[in-house]
């Protein structure tokens, strides 16, 4: 058994769609980033790569490489997991906390679990997604951006 942790954060930006866990969320603005800036998928990528000892999202998909511009992060997760499988490891479960003052994500959690699990060739029951606010403290509390923390267990 191998465990890994991932963390990511992105700032809000005008004129962007908000994509979290592969799901488009109804919100006036999205997150800035080279890809679709899906913090949930990015944190999970780092968790599975970390558990497998395969580096991190930046080493697999460098932002200097134009092929990842506006990339779907669910597709990046799928590609990262293929490398995990090559190491003869597979997902036991993952747990993700999304830290955002706005918007509330409860309505989207089941869709996110389905999208993330599909990229990991797993069942939604193996991928937990939870939302938290930051109690109005700090950059998240001021609504400047969203963060996500993920852990993944591989076998
Ligand atoms: Zn990111």
Backbone and ligand atoms as CSV (ligand in chain L), in Angstrom:
chain,resi,resn,atom,element,x,y,z
A,1,UNK,N,N,0.839,-1.196,0.000
A,1,UNK,CA,C,0.000,0.000,0.000
A,1,UNK,C,C,0.875,1.248,0.000
A,2,UNK,N,N,0.485,2.232,-0.767
A,2,UNK,CA,C,1.262,3.481,-0.836
A,2,UNK,C,C,0.299,4.648,-0.780
A,3,UNK,N,N,0.635,5.664,0.012
A,3,UNK,CA,C,-0.232,6.827,0.166
A,3,UNK,C,C,0.456,8.066,-0.389
A,4,UNK,N,N,-0.318,8.965,-0.954
A,4,UNK,CA,C,0.233,10.219,-1.477
A,4,UNK,C,C,-0.701,11.372,-1.167
A,5,UNK,N,N,-0.112,12.581,-1.112
A,5,UNK,CA,C,-0.903,13.779,-0.834
A,5,UNK,C,C,-0.690,14.790,-1.954
A,6,UNK,N,N,-1.714,15.566,-2.243
A,6,UNK,CA,C,-1.594,16.620,-3.249
A,6,UNK,C,C,-2.297,17.877,-2.784
A,7,UNK,N,N,-1.734,19.010,-3.151
A,7,UNK,CA,C,-2.337,20.308,-2.826
A,7,UNK,C,C,-2.251,21.185,-4.061
A,8,UNK,N,N,-3.274,22.008,-4.285
A,8,UNK,CA,C,-3.216,22.979,-5.375
A,8,UNK,C,C,-4.095,24.171,-5.034
A,9,UNK,N,N,-3.779,25.310,-5.617
A,9,UNK,CA,C,-4.631,26.496,-5.493
A,9,UNK,C,C,-4.502,27.327,-6.760
A,10,UNK,N,N,-5.588,27.989,-7.122
A,10,UNK,CA,C,-5.588,28.898,-8.269
A,10,UNK,C,C,-6.408,30.119,-7.908
A,11,UNK,N,N,-6.011,31.270,-8.502
A,11,UNK,CA,C,-6.767,32.509,-8.256
A,11,UNK,C,C,-7.923,32.639,-9.249
A,12,UNK,N,N,-8.966,33.344,-8.824
A,12,UNK,CA,C,-10.084,33.629,-9.725
A,12,UNK,C,C,-9.637,34.587,-10.818
A,13,UNK,N,N,-10.245,34.449,-12.007
A,13,UNK,CA,C,-9.949,35.343,-13.127
A,13,UNK,C,C,-11.227,35.570,-13.915
A,14,UNK,N,N,-11.358,36.782,-14.453
A,14,UNK,CA,C,-12.524,37.103,-15.276
A,14,UNK,C,C,-12.476,36.327,-16.588
A,15,UNK,N,N,-13.658,36.053,-17.126
A,15,UNK,CA,C,-13.736,35.473,-18.461
A,15,UNK,C,C,-13.303,34.025,-18.555
A,16,UNK,N,N,-13.315,33.313,-17.432
A,16,UNK,CA,C,-12.944,31.895,-17.446
A,16,UNK,C,C,-14.113,31.076,-16.920
A,17,UNK,N,N,-14.257,29.843,-17.442
A,17,UNK,CA,C,-15.234,28.910,-16.872
A,17,UNK,C,C,-14.666,28.334,-15.586
A,18,UNK,N,N,-15.543,28.045,-14.621
A,18,UNK,CA,C,-15.092,27.390,-13.394
A,18,UNK,C,C,-15.276,25.882,-13.560
A,19,UNK,N,N,-14.154,25.170,-13.625
A,19,UNK,CA,C,-14.168,23.713,-13.762
A,19,UNK,C,C,-13.573,23.115,-12.492
A,20,UNK,N,N,-14.342,22.301,-11.794
A,20,UNK,CA,C,-13.849,21.625,-10.585
A,20,UNK,C,C,-14.169,20.139,-10.698
A,21,UNK,N,N,-13.161,19.311,-10.561
A,21,UNK,CA,C,-13.379,17.867,-10.668
A,21,UNK,C,C,-13.986,17.475,-11.999
A,22,UNK,N,N,-13.640,18.219,-13.050
A,22,UNK,CA,C,-14.134,17.911,-14.385
A,22,UNK,C,C,-15.549,18.388,-14.659
A,23,UNK,N,N,-16.137,19.101,-13.693
A,23,UNK,CA,C,-17.530,19.548,-13.818
A,23,UNK,C,C,-17.562,21.068,-13.941
A,24,UNK,N,N,-18.334,21.569,-14.908
A,24,UNK,CA,C,-18.477,23.019,-15.038
A,24,UNK,C,C,-19.472,23.514,-13.982
A,25,UNK,N,N,-19.031,24.479,-13.173
A,25,UNK,CA,C,-19.806,24.988,-12.048
A,25,UNK,C,C,-20.375,26.357,-12.435
A,26,UNK,N,N,-21.648,26.575,-12.150
A,26,UNK,CA,C,-22.254,27.874,-12.444
A,26,UNK,C,C,-21.703,28.917,-11.470
A,27,UNK,N,N,-20.896,29.859,-11.979
A,27,UNK,CA,C,-20.271,30.898,-11.151
A,27,UNK,C,C,-19.848,32.025,-12.078
A,28,UNK,N,N,-19.872,33.286,-11.598
A,28,UNK,CA,C,-19.560,34.413,-12.495
A,28,UNK,C,C,-18.140,34.389,-13.062
A,29,UNK,N,N,-17.172,33.778,-12.356
A,29,UNK,CA,C,-15.832,33.688,-12.920
A,29,UNK,C,C,-15.193,32.351,-12.590
A,30,UNK,N,N,-14.157,32.042,-13.364
A,30,UNK,CA,C,-13.437,30.787,-13.174
A,30,UNK,C,C,-12.068,31.037,-12.581
A,31,UNK,N,N,-11.161,30.081,-12.784
A,31,UNK,CA,C,-9.827,30.162,-12.191
A,31,UNK,C,C,-8.779,30.366,-13.285
A,32,UNK,N,N,-7.753,31.149,-12.944
A,32,UNK,CA,C,-6.662,31.394,-13.872
A,32,UNK,C,C,-5.741,30.183,-13.903
A,33,UNK,N,N,-5.202,29.900,-15.076
A,33,UNK,CA,C,-4.255,28.794,-15.174
A,33,UNK,C,C,-3.940,28.484,-16.611
A,34,UNK,N,N,-2.892,27.701,-16.787
A,34,UNK,CA,C,-2.434,27.340,-18.124
A,34,UNK,C,C,-3.410,26.345,-18.761
A,35,UNK,N,N,-3.819,25.351,-17.953
A,35,UNK,CA,C,-4.813,24.384,-18.418
A,35,UNK,C,C,-6.200,24.947,-18.090
A,36,UNK,N,N,-7.169,24.077,-17.825
A,36,UNK,CA,C,-8.488,24.572,-17.409
A,36,UNK,C,C,-8.510,24.965,-15.928
A,37,UNK,N,N,-7.347,24.864,-15.252
A,37,UNK,CA,C,-7.177,25.336,-13.863
A,37,UNK,C,C,-8.083,24.588,-12.871
A,38,UNK,N,N,-8.307,23.315,-13.148
A,38,UNK,CA,C,-9.156,22.487,-12.290
A,38,UNK,C,C,-8.343,22.068,-11.055
A,39,UNK,N,N,-8.468,22.845,-9.971
A,39,UNK,CA,C,-7.655,22.597,-8.761
A,39,UNK,C,C,-7.912,21.222,-8.175
A,40,UNK,N,N,-9.128,20.725,-8.313
A,40,UNK,CA,C,-9.486,19.428,-7.732
A,40,UNK,C,C,-8.728,18.321,-8.471
A,41,UNK,N,N,-8.791,18.345,-9.797
A,41,UNK,CA,C,-8.063,17.343,-10.589
A,41,UNK,C,C,-6.560,17.469,-10.361
A,42,UNK,N,N,-6.054,18.713,-10.247
A,42,UNK,CA,C,-4.604,18.900,-10.075
A,42,UNK,C,C,-4.125,18.335,-8.741
A,43,UNK,N,N,-4.873,18.592,-7.674
A,43,UNK,CA,C,-4.479,18.054,-6.366
A,43,UNK,C,C,-4.501,16.523,-6.393
A,44,UNK,N,N,-5.502,15.969,-7.078
A,44,UNK,CA,C,-5.610,14.504,-7.151
A,44,UNK,C,C,-4.481,13.904,-7.990
A,45,UNK,N,N,-4.102,14.580,-9.071
A,45,UNK,CA,C,-2.961,14.124,-9.879
A,45,UNK,C,C,-1.714,14.040,-9.001
A,46,UNK,N,N,-1.455,15.090,-8.219
A,46,UNK,CA,C,-0.267,15.074,-7.359
A,46,UNK,C,C,-0.361,13.993,-6.284
A,47,UNK,N,N,-1.547,13.700,-5.812
A,47,UNK,CA,C,-1.704,12.651,-4.800
A,47,UNK,C,C,-1.388,11.269,-5.386
A,48,UNK,N,N,-1.913,10.977,-6.571
A,48,UNK,CA,C,-1.649,9.644,-7.144
A,48,UNK,C,C,-0.200,9.521,-7.606
A,49,UNK,N,N,0.348,10.609,-8.176
A,49,UNK,CA,C,1.756,10.571,-8.587
A,49,UNK,C,C,2.667,10.454,-7.371
A,50,UNK,N,N,2.330,11.177,-6.304
A,50,UNK,CA,C,3.125,11.117,-5.084
A,50,UNK,C,C,3.107,9.720,-4.480
A,51,UNK,N,N,1.944,9.101,-4.468
A,51,UNK,CA,C,1.835,7.749,-3.908
A,51,UNK,C,C,2.690,6.760,-4.704
A,52,UNK,N,N,2.778,6.967,-6.017
A,52,UNK,CA,C,3.550,6.060,-6.874
A,52,UNK,C,C,5.020,6.455,-6.962
A,53,UNK,N,N,5.378,7.597,-6.366
A,53,UNK,CA,C,6.760,8.062,-6.447
A,53,UNK,C,C,7.147,8.514,-7.846
A,54,UNK,N,N,6.176,9.090,-8.568
A,54,UNK,CA,C,6.396,9.460,-9.971
A,54,UNK,C,C,6.514,10.961,-10.192
A,55,UNK,N,N,6.852,11.711,-9.153
A,55,UNK,CA,C,7.029,13.149,-9.337
A,55,UNK,C,C,5.736,13.904,-9.124
A,56,UNK,N,N,5.526,14.959,-9.926
A,56,UNK,CA,C,4.321,15.776,-9.736
A,56,UNK,C,C,3.790,16.266,-11.078
A,57,UNK,N,N,2.686,16.989,-11.000
A,57,UNK,CA,C,2.001,17.426,-12.223
A,57,UNK,C,C,2.900,18.297,-13.094
A,58,UNK,N,N,3.748,19.116,-12.435
A,58,UNK,CA,C,4.632,20.002,-13.189
A,58,UNK,C,C,5.711,19.260,-13.956
A,59,UNK,N,N,6.144,18.116,-13.430
A,59,UNK,CA,C,7.181,17.361,-14.136
A,59,UNK,C,C,6.580,16.556,-15.290
A,60,UNK,N,N,5.336,16.111,-15.144
A,60,UNK,CA,C,4.686,15.352,-16.225
A,60,UNK,C,C,4.125,16.252,-17.319
A,61,UNK,N,N,3.547,17.380,-16.905
A,61,UNK,CA,C,2.862,18.270,-17.849
A,61,UNK,C,C,3.384,19.692,-17.657
A,62,UNK,N,N,4.623,19.987,-18.070
A,62,UNK,CA,C,5.188,21.324,-17.801
A,62,UNK,C,C,4.365,22.439,-18.463
A,63,UNK,N,N,4.154,23.524,-17.695
A,63,UNK,CA,C,3.330,24.614,-18.232
A,63,UNK,C,C,4.046,25.333,-19.379
A,64,UNK,N,N,5.359,25.087,-19.540
A,64,UNK,CA,C,6.094,25.668,-20.673
A,64,UNK,C,C,5.763,24.954,-21.985
A,65,UNK,N,N,5.109,23.773,-21.887
A,65,UNK,CA,C,4.803,22.991,-23.079
A,65,UNK,C,C,3.442,23.405,-23.632
A,66,UNK,N,N,3.411,23.977,-24.852
A,66,UNK,CA,C,2.141,24.513,-25.389
A,66,UNK,C,C,1.051,23.458,-25.560
A,67,UNK,N,N,1.419,22.171,-25.604
A,67,UNK,CA,C,0.360,21.160,-25.811
A,67,UNK,C,C,-0.589,21.071,-24.603
A,68,UNK,N,N,-0.199,21.614,-23.445
A,68,UNK,CA,C,-1.066,21.561,-22.273
A,68,UNK,C,C,-1.873,22.845,-22.094
A,69,UNK,N,N,-1.749,23.795,-23.049
A,69,UNK,CA,C,-2.495,25.043,-22.950
A,69,UNK,C,C,-3.998,24.742,-23.060
A,70,UNK,N,N,-4.771,25.187,-22.074
A,70,UNK,CA,C,-6.211,24.932,-22.005
A,70,UNK,C,C,-6.549,23.441,-22.007
A,71,UNK,N,N,-5.607,22.610,-21.568
A,71,UNK,CA,C,-5.847,21.164,-21.525
A,71,UNK,C,C,-6.962,20.846,-20.532
A,72,UNK,N,N,-7.687,19.761,-20.821
A,72,UNK,CA,C,-8.653,19.242,-19.867
A,72,UNK,C,C,-7.889,18.527,-18.761
A,73,UNK,N,N,-8.082,18.972,-17.528
A,73,UNK,CA,C,-7.322,18.374,-16.432
A,73,UNK,C,C,-7.779,16.956,-16.124
A,74,UNK,N,N,-9.019,16.628,-16.471
A,74,UNK,CA,C,-9.474,15.245,-16.331
A,74,UNK,C,C,-8.660,14.347,-17.272
A,75,UNK,N,N,-8.347,14.862,-18.468
A,75,UNK,CA,C,-7.503,14.110,-19.399
A,75,UNK,C,C,-6.089,13.980,-18.839
A,76,UNK,N,N,-5.576,15.035,-18.193
A,76,UNK,CA,C,-4.247,14.953,-17.567
A,76,UNK,C,C,-4.256,13.912,-16.443
A,77,UNK,N,N,-5.339,13.881,-15.677
A,77,UNK,CA,C,-5.465,12.890,-14.608
A,77,UNK,C,C,-5.452,11.479,-15.191
A,78,UNK,N,N,-6.183,11.298,-16.298
A,78,UNK,CA,C,-6.240,9.992,-16.949
A,78,UNK,C,C,-4.834,9.572,-17.408
A,79,UNK,N,N,-4.101,10.518,-17.997
A,79,UNK,CA,C,-2.748,10.209,-18.477
A,79,UNK,C,C,-1.789,9.930,-17.325
A,80,UNK,N,N,-1.908,10.699,-16.239
A,80,UNK,CA,C,-1.042,10.473,-15.078
A,80,UNK,C,C,-1.311,9.091,-14.492
A,81,UNK,N,N,-2.601,8.722,-14.455
A,81,UNK,CA,C,-2.949,7.430,-13.864
A,81,UNK,C,C,-2.443,6.258,-14.716
A,82,UNK,N,N,-2.375,6.465,-16.041
A,82,UNK,CA,C,-1.811,5.415,-16.906
A,82,UNK,C,C,-0.376,5.106,-16.493
A,83,UNK,N,N,0.369,6.138,-16.083
A,83,UNK,CA,C,1.753,5.912,-15.631
A,83,UNK,C,C,1.770,5.171,-14.303
A,84,UNK,N,N,0.787,5.464,-13.458
A,84,UNK,CA,C,0.667,4.752,-12.180
A,84,UNK,C,C,0.419,3.263,-12.437
A,85,UNK,N,N,-0.482,2.990,-13.386
A,85,UNK,CA,C,-0.818,1.597,-13.711
A,85,UNK,C,C,0.399,0.859,-14.267
A,86,UNK,N,N,1.239,1.596,-15.019
A,86,UNK,CA,C,2.481,0.978,-15.533
A,86,UNK,C,C,3.402,0.522,-14.414
A,87,UNK,N,N,3.286,1.148,-13.247
A,87,UNK,CA,C,4.063,0.735,-12.068
A,87,UNK,C,C,3.372,-0.407,-11.321
A,88,UNK,N,N,2.334,-0.961,-11.922
A,88,UNK,CA,C,1.567,-2.074,-11.356
A,88,UNK,C,C,0.886,-1.678,-10.051
A,89,UNK,N,N,0.430,-0.427,-10.019
A,89,UNK,CA,C,-0.338,0.062,-8.864
A,89,UNK,C,C,-1.735,0.433,-9.341
A,90,UNK,N,N,-2.711,0.364,-8.435
A,90,UNK,CA,C,-4.032,0.866,-8.769
A,90,UNK,C,C,-4.662,1.543,-7.549
A,91,UNK,N,N,-5.656,2.370,-7.812
A,91,UNK,CA,C,-6.272,3.165,-6.748
A,91,UNK,C,C,-7.102,2.300,-5.802
A,92,UNK,N,N,-6.872,2.467,-4.508
A,92,UNK,CA,C,-7.779,1.905,-3.504
A,92,UNK,C,C,-8.877,2.933,-3.221
A,93,UNK,N,N,-8.477,4.127,-2.806
A,93,UNK,CA,C,-9.442,5.216,-2.651
A,93,UNK,C,C,-8.720,6.555,-2.625
A,94,UNK,N,N,-9.488,7.604,-2.860
A,94,UNK,CA,C,-8.962,8.966,-2.760
A,94,UNK,C,C,-9.973,9.798,-1.993
A,95,UNK,N,N,-9.479,10.810,-1.296
A,95,UNK,CA,C,-10.349,11.726,-0.547
A,95,UNK,C,C,-9.862,13.140,-0.807
A,96,UNK,N,N,-10.794,14.013,-1.158
A,96,UNK,CA,C,-10.436,15.368,-1.583
A,96,UNK,C,C,-11.269,16.373,-0.794
A,97,UNK,N,N,-10.597,17.413,-0.296
A,97,UNK,CA,C,-11.308,18.539,0.302
A,97,UNK,C,C,-11.101,19.764,-0.584
A,98,UNK,N,N,-12.210,20.378,-0.983
A,98,UNK,CA,C,-12.166,21.601,-1.778
A,98,UNK,C,C,-12.411,22.767,-0.817
A,99,UNK,N,N,-11.480,23.711,-0.755
A,99,UNK,CA,C,-11.617,24.847,0.162
A,99,UNK,C,C,-11.970,26.080,-0.652
A,100,UNK,N,N,-13.202,26.548,-0.491
A,100,UNK,CA,C,-13.692,27.689,-1.270
A,100,UNK,C,C,-14.743,28.425,-0.448
A,101,UNK,N,N,-14.642,29.740,-0.408
A,101,UNK,CA,C,-15.684,30.519,0.267
A,101,UNK,C,C,-16.946,30.531,-0.592
A,102,UNK,N,N,-16.744,30.659,-1.916
A,102,UNK,CA,C,-17.811,30.640,-2.911
A,102,UNK,C,C,-17.268,29.948,-4.165
A,103,UNK,N,N,-18.074,29.251,-4.920
A,103,UNK,CA,C,-19.467,28.892,-4.644
A,103,UNK,C,C,-19.547,27.621,-3.795
A,104,UNK,N,N,-20.708,27.352,-3.191
A,104,UNK,CA,C,-20.886,26.053,-2.541
A,104,UNK,C,C,-20.873,24.943,-3.596
A,105,UNK,N,N,-20.256,23.824,-3.283
A,105,UNK,CA,C,-20.091,22.779,-4.318
A,105,UNK,C,C,-20.961,21.555,-4.086
A,106,UNK,N,N,-21.747,21.566,-3.012
A,106,UNK,CA,C,-22.492,20.357,-2.635
A,106,UNK,C,C,-23.305,19.768,-3.794
A,107,UNK,N,N,-23.914,20.657,-4.600
A,107,UNK,CA,C,-24.764,20.176,-5.691
A,107,UNK,C,C,-23.966,19.441,-6.763
A,108,UNK,N,N,-22.658,19.652,-6.804
A,108,UNK,CA,C,-21.830,19.122,-7.884
A,108,UNK,C,C,-20.980,17.929,-7.461
A,109,UNK,N,N,-21.024,17.594,-6.180
A,109,UNK,CA,C,-20.106,16.584,-5.642
A,109,UNK,C,C,-20.271,15.232,-6.338
A,110,UNK,N,N,-21.504,14.798,-6.552
A,110,UNK,CA,C,-21.697,13.471,-7.152
A,110,UNK,C,C,-21.179,13.428,-8.592
A,111,UNK,N,N,-21.405,14.509,-9.347
A,111,UNK,CA,C,-20.869,14.577,-10.716
A,111,UNK,C,C,-19.347,14.551,-10.707
A,112,UNK,N,N,-18.743,15.285,-9.767
A,112,UNK,CA,C,-17.276,15.297,-9.672
A,112,UNK,C,C,-16.743,13.904,-9.373
A,113,UNK,N,N,-17.386,13.210,-8.443
A,113,UNK,CA,C,-16.920,11.867,-8.077
A,113,UNK,C,C,-16.955,10.944,-9.290
A,114,UNK,N,N,-18.015,11.078,-10.097
A,114,UNK,CA,C,-18.127,10.238,-11.297
A,114,UNK,C,C,-17.029,10.545,-12.308
A,115,UNK,N,N,-16.811,11.833,-12.557
A,115,UNK,CA,C,-15.793,12.242,-13.544
A,115,UNK,C,C,-14.392,11.826,-13.108
A,116,UNK,N,N,-14.076,12.091,-11.837
A,116,UNK,CA,C,-12.735,11.773,-11.329
A,116,UNK,C,C,-12.515,10.263,-11.315
A,117,UNK,N,N,-13.532,9.522,-10.858
A,117,UNK,CA,C,-13.400,8.066,-10.781
A,117,UNK,C,C,-13.217,7.465,-12.168
A,118,UNK,N,N,-13.934,7.976,-13.153
A,118,UNK,CA,C,-13.817,7.441,-14.515
A,118,UNK,C,C,-12.386,7.580,-15.028
A,119,UNK,N,N,-11.735,8.708,-14.701
A,119,UNK,CA,C,-10.352,8.924,-15.154
A,119,UNK,C,C,-9.385,7.964,-14.455
A,120,UNK,N,N,-9.804,7.443,-13.299
A,120,UNK,CA,C,-8.950,6.544,-12.516
A,120,UNK,C,C,-9.393,5.085,-12.647
A,121,UNK,N,N,-10.243,4.814,-13.627
A,121,UNK,CA,C,-10.765,3.463,-13.857
A,121,UNK,C,C,-11.276,2.881,-12.530
A,122,UNK,N,N,-12.018,3.692,-11.792
A,122,UNK,CA,C,-12.493,3.318,-10.463
A,122,UNK,C,C,-13.986,3.623,-10.365
A,123,UNK,N,N,-14.579,3.220,-9.248
A,123,UNK,CA,C,-15.993,3.514,-9.008
A,123,UNK,C,C,-16.105,4.822,-8.216
A,124,UNK,N,N,-17.209,5.559,-8.394
A,124,UNK,CA,C,-17.381,6.800,-7.630
A,124,UNK,C,C,-17.258,6.590,-6.120
A,125,UNK,N,N,-17.604,5.401,-5.639
A,125,UNK,CA,C,-17.507,5.143,-4.201
A,125,UNK,C,C,-16.055,5.167,-3.705
A,126,UNK,N,N,-15.088,5.066,-4.628
A,126,UNK,CA,C,-13.665,5.094,-4.247
A,126,UNK,C,C,-13.101,6.508,-4.206
A,127,UNK,N,N,-13.887,7.492,-4.647
A,127,UNK,CA,C,-13.393,8.876,-4.720
A,127,UNK,C,C,-14.351,9.781,-3.951
A,128,UNK,N,N,-13.882,10.289,-2.827
A,128,UNK,CA,C,-14.699,11.161,-1.991
A,128,UNK,C,C,-14.349,12.620,-2.272
A,129,UNK,N,N,-15.369,13.486,-2.355
A,129,UNK,CA,C,-15.147,14.926,-2.534
A,129,UNK,C,C,-15.958,15.655,-1.478
A,130,UNK,N,N,-15.299,16.550,-0.732
A,130,UNK,CA,C,-15.966,17.308,0.314
A,130,UNK,C,C,-15.665,18.790,0.140
A,131,UNK,N,N,-16.614,19.626,0.472
A,131,UNK,CA,C,-16.410,21.072,0.383
A,131,UNK,C,C,-16.292,21.695,1.765
A,132,UNK,N,N,-15.414,22.704,1.883
A,132,UNK,CA,C,-15.263,23.474,3.122
A,132,UNK,C,C,-15.107,24.937,2.753
A,133,UNK,N,N,-15.555,25.832,3.625
A,133,UNK,CA,C,-15.157,27.233,3.480
A,133,UNK,C,C,-13.896,27.438,4.322
A,134,UNK,N,N,-13.308,28.631,4.240
A,134,UNK,CA,C,-12.147,28.939,5.080
A,134,UNK,C,C,-12.540,29.872,6.217
A,135,UNK,N,N,-13.847,29.868,6.575
A,135,UNK,CA,C,-14.365,30.697,7.665
A,135,UNK,C,C,-13.996,32.171,7.470
A,136,UNK,N,N,-14.013,32.611,6.211
A,136,UNK,CA,C,-13.763,33.996,5.796
A,136,UNK,C,C,-12.348,34.487,6.118
A,137,UNK,N,N,-11.423,33.550,6.349
A,137,UNK,CA,C,-10.048,33.955,6.651
A,137,UNK,C,C,-9.156,33.799,5.422
A,138,UNK,N,N,-8.149,34.696,5.323
A,138,UNK,CA,C,-7.087,34.540,4.339
A,138,UNK,C,C,-7.535,34.727,2.898
A,139,UNK,N,N,-6.699,34.284,1.939
A,139,UNK,CA,C,-6.985,34.544,0.519
A,139,UNK,C,C,-8.245,33.833,0.054
A,140,UNK,N,N,-8.499,32.663,0.616
A,140,UNK,CA,C,-9.718,31.958,0.223
A,140,UNK,C,C,-10.927,32.659,0.827
A,141,UNK,N,N,-10.782,33.066,2.085
A,141,UNK,CA,C,-11.866,33.764,2.769
A,141,UNK,C,C,-12.247,35.064,2.090
A,142,UNK,N,N,-11.261,35.722,1.479
A,142,UNK,CA,C,-11.531,36.974,0.760
A,142,UNK,C,C,-12.033,36.714,-0.658
A,143,UNK,N,N,-12.180,35.436,-1.021
A,143,UNK,CA,C,-12.722,35.101,-2.340
A,143,UNK,C,C,-11.726,35.311,-3.464
A,144,UNK,N,N,-10.430,35.228,-3.164
A,144,UNK,CA,C,-9.420,35.440,-4.199
A,144,UNK,C,C,-9.167,34.181,-5.023
A,145,UNK,N,N,-9.513,33.028,-4.467
A,145,UNK,CA,C,-9.245,31.794,-5.206
A,145,UNK,C,C,-9.786,30.578,-4.479
A,146,UNK,N,N,-9.438,29.419,-4.994
A,146,UNK,CA,C,-9.899,28.132,-4.470
A,146,UNK,C,C,-8.685,27.232,-4.288
A,147,UNK,N,N,-8.696,26.412,-3.234
A,147,UNK,CA,C,-7.635,25.432,-3.005
A,147,UNK,C,C,-8.251,24.050,-2.874
A,148,UNK,N,N,-7.445,23.028,-3.088
A,148,UNK,CA,C,-7.901,21.646,-2.911
A,148,UNK,C,C,-6.759,20.822,-2.333
A,149,UNK,N,N,-7.123,19.906,-1.453
A,149,UNK,CA,C,-6.177,18.971,-0.840
A,149,UNK,C,C,-6.697,17.563,-1.130
A,150,UNK,N,N,-5.800,16.679,-1.554
A,150,UNK,CA,C,-6.209,15.314,-1.898
A,150,UNK,C,C,-5.245,14.305,-1.276
A,151,UNK,N,N,-5.779,13.189,-0.848
A,151,UNK,CA,C,-4.945,12.032,-0.519
A,151,UNK,C,C,-5.414,10.859,-1.362
A,152,UNK,N,N,-4.463,10.018,-1.729
A,152,UNK,CA,C,-4.788,8.835,-2.517
A,152,UNK,C,C,-4.030,7.644,-1.955
A,153,UNK,N,N,-4.718,6.524,-1.900
A,153,UNK,CA,C,-4.095,5.262,-1.472
A,153,UNK,C,C,-4.042,4.327,-2.676
A,154,UNK,N,N,-2.839,3.799,-2.947
A,154,UNK,CA,C,-2.649,2.865,-4.054
A,154,UNK,C,C,-2.242,1.507,-3.495
A,155,UNK,N,N,-2.529,0.489,-4.285
A,155,UNK,CA,C,-2.182,-0.876,-3.878
A,155,UNK,C,C,-1.430,-1.541,-5.027
L,1,ZN,ZN,ZN,-3.294,23.653,-10.696
